[in-house]
């Protein structure tokens, strides 16, 4: 799976390509929204006002709306068990 993180005018966009299933990205977003993960600090979570998953398996986009930096999101992705551990969840 390839992950590319881009700063946008509204926040940050993550583009997942390759061996990525949309349901796994949706699961990651749900875990984040419900506090079931520890991938990002509460401070960073508080900055995000909306998370939207689009695309299909093999080409999934995650748009984060809020005053978050590309670096904060890259750090969170590195800690995410859903996308870094095939045995998770």
Secondary structure, 3 states (H helix, E strand, C coil): CEEEEEECCCEEEEEEECCCCHHHHHHHHHHHHHCCCCCCCHHHHHHEEEEEEEEECCEEEEEEEECCCHHHHHHHHHHCHHHHCCCCC
